[in-house]
Amino acid sequence: MKNLFLILVFSLFLFANTVLNDKIKSYIGESKYETQKNLIQVLFAQSEDFVKANGTIDSVKVISVLKKNGLMKLLYEKPVHLKLAFRTTNDPIIFLKIINESLEGMGYNYFLTNNALRDTSGFVWEIYLQTEHIVDPVTFAAALELRGCSINNIIKNDENYWFYDVNSQNAYLSAKKLEIGVNTNLGKPIKPYWVNVKDMKEMIVSVHAGDKWFPDVVFFDENLHVLKDIKSAEALKSLKTKVPYGSVYVKISDAVMLENIKHGLSLHVKDRD
């Protein structure tokens, strides 16, 4: 029985080692793997450190080590059409918003949707972007973590195609939080304001002197399903509204153009009793 147990442990170790090496090869290429094999064996000698509790390879940790030791190709010789795919088994609406936020935070503001579909494995969104840099998987993973997401797996299908399997079960937006009972001045908007209004009862929006605001206010629940939508064709100096029960976020914009509120807005919120 003891010998059988040792054989099983050894077999699992060999399997993990094989899967890990296959991962490394897929990330850096067969040629570089062979030329850097001795260094790789040293870097990943403790292969169990790169295996998660569920038995899968920690892709982000592997890529982080490769990147730190100059083994990851981060630049292309010329601009390429990079294809990225993201999958989640959770709500796709907030997932899409978070992927957008994370990419924009890394400087990727322009990309095209290639495909968006839902099947038995979840929701998959594919995009194309033109770039000389790969989307750094380690930096991208850190951006997702700031929004409550984590990466289950990263697959490099070919030189210009990366697939991310993302756990977005605890996802949340990077929305501004307000102090209750005081006026909070928001700066000049570059894009619509996103504000966290969880457990808020009432919100008052005020316009600065000299500005003309045509309200465009939308309340969302935690999964970005619309709960209330306020739009006005008339300019207002202030707007007082109840926060719908279950609201977590509010998006505040101008129905005509953001330049109308170039001095920003002032918000005052009250919590629920």
N, C-alpha and C positions, 0 to 999 in steps of 0.2 A: 504493500500500500504506500509506503514511504517513497519507494522508487518511482511508483506511478505518479505520485504528487510532484516529485522533482522533474520528471519528464514533462509533465503538464506545464509547470512553471517555465521550464527552459523553452518549450515550444511557444508559449505566449510571448516570451522575451524575444525569440527569433522573429516571430510574426510582427511584433511592434517595431523591431529594428528594420525589417523589410519595408513596412509601410512608411516609416519615418524617412528612410533613404529614398523611397520612391517619391515622397513629397518634395524632398530637397532637390532631386533631379528635375522634377517638373518646374520648380521655381527658378533654378539657375541654368538648366540645360545639361544634357548628357555630357557634352564636351568639357564644360567648366567643372562639372562634378568629377570627371576622371582626372583632370589636371590638378584639382585641389583636394583630391580624395584624402590625403594624409591630414591636412588641416581640418577637413570636415569630420574625420574620425575623432580628432581631439576635441573639437568644439561640441560634438554631440555624443561624447563618450558615455555620459549619463543619460541614455536615451529615455529612461523612465521619467525624467524631468520634463519631457516634452509630450507626455501623454496625460490627457485629462482623466478625471475620476471615472467618466463613462467609457474610457478605453479608446477614445478618438485622439488624433494628433492635434496638439495646440498650434494651429496654423500661424497665428499672430506671433507667438513666442519663437517659432522656427524662423519666420521671416525676419524678426527683430535681430536674432543672432547673425543671420546671413548678412543683413544690412550693416550691422556694426562692424563686421569683419570684411567689408568691401566685396562680398560675393554676390550681392544683388545688383542687377542692372536697373538703374533708376532713370537713365536717359536713353532716348532713341537717337540715332544718328541724324534723323530728320523728322519733321512732324508726321505723325501717323494717325489713322483713324482707329482710336482705341475703343474697344467694345467692353462694356461693363454690364454685368447682370446681377440683380439683387433678389433674393428670395426670402419670404417670411411666411409663417403659418398663422400669423396674427392679423389684426385689422390693417388693410392696405392703405387706408387714407392717411392716417398719421405716419405710417411707415414711409410713404412717398414724400411727405413734408420733411421728415427727419433726414432722409437721404439727400434731398435738395439742400437743406440747411447745412449739412455736413460738407457736401461738395463745394457749396458756395463759400463756406468758411475756409476752405483750402485753396480758394482762388479759381475754382472751375464754375464759371457762371453761364457758359454757353454749351449746351449739349442737346442732342436730338433723341427723342424716344424712338427706338426701333421696334419694340414689342412690349405689350403689357397683357398678361393673361393669368387666369386663375384655373388651377386644376387640382387633382387630388393631393399633390405635394405642397400646395400652397399658392401664394401669389408671387409671380416673377415679373420684374421690370427690367427691360434691357435698354441701354442707351448707347449712343455713339458720341464721342467727343474727339476733336482734333488737338493733339498735344505732342510735345517733345518729351514730356515727363510721364512716367507711369503714375497713376494715383497711388501714392505711398500707402500700402496696406496698414502699416503700423500707425501712421498719423490718422488715417481714416478710422481705424478701430478706436483710437483715443477720442475722436470726435463723436463717434456713436456712443461711447461709454458716457460722455457728458449728457447724453439724452436718454439714458436708461437702457440702451441696447448693447448687445454683445455679439461677437461673431462666432458662429458654430464651426464654420469651415470656410477655407478659401481654396478655390481650385483654379489653376492656371491652365486653361484649355489649349491655348496656343500663345504665341509671342504677343499677340495684341488682344487677347480675350481673357478677362478675369471674371470669375463667378464667386459671389459672396452669399453664403447662407447665414442669415441674420436672425437672432432671437430678439424680437421687438415686443415681447409680452409686457414689459414694464416701461415702455417708451413714453416719453413726455417731451414737449417742445421747450425750446430755450426762450421762454416768454418772461417779460419783465414782471417782477413782483412789486406790489405797492404797499406802502405803509398805510394802515387803516386810520381814517379820520384826519388825514392831512392832505394838502394839495401837493401833488407831484407834477413837476414840470417835465414834459417830454421834449427832447431836443428836436431840431429840424429833421423831418422824416426823409429818409432816402427811399424807403419803401414803407408799406403799411405797418403800423404798430401792432405787436402781439403782446397781450397783457394777460397775466394769470389772475383770474377772478374766482378761483375756487373758494367756496364758502362765503362769497360776497353777496350782499343783499341789494345794494343800490350803487349806482355809479353816476357821477356828474362829470360831464366833459365841458370844459370852458375854452373859449377861443381867445387868443391874444389880440390886443388892439392892433388894428391895421390889417388883420387877416379876415378872410371870408371863407367860412367852412360849410360845405355841402355834405352833411353826415352820410357816412357809409359804415355802419357798425354791425358786425355779425358775431353772435355768441355761439360757441361750440361746446360739446361735451368732451370727455377725455379722449374719444376716438375721432374727434373732428367732425362729428355729425352736427349739422346746423340746428340750433334750438330757437334762435330768434334773429331776424334780419331787419335792420332799420336803415332806410334810405330816404333822403329828402331832396327834392328838386329846388328847395328854397334854402338860402344861406341862413345859418343859425349862429348866435353868439354863445349859446350853451345848450346842452342836452342832458336832461335828467331821466334816467330810466331804471326800472327794476332789472336785476340780474336774474334770468330764468333759473329755476331750481335745476341743479345738475350741471350748470355751466362750469367749465374749467378754464376756457380761453375766450378772449374777445379780440377780434381783429378790427382796428380802427383805421379808416382811410378817408379820403375825400372822393365823392362820387364823380367829380369832374377832373381834378388833377391835384397832386400833392403840393404843388407850388402854392395853392391857395392857403395852406397852413405852414408857410415857410418859417414862421417863428415857433412852430410846435403847438402842442395842446397842453392843457392842464387837467389832471384827473384827480377826482376825490371819490373814495370808495368807503362804504360802510359794510361791516360784517353782519352775519345773521345772529340774532339774539339767541 
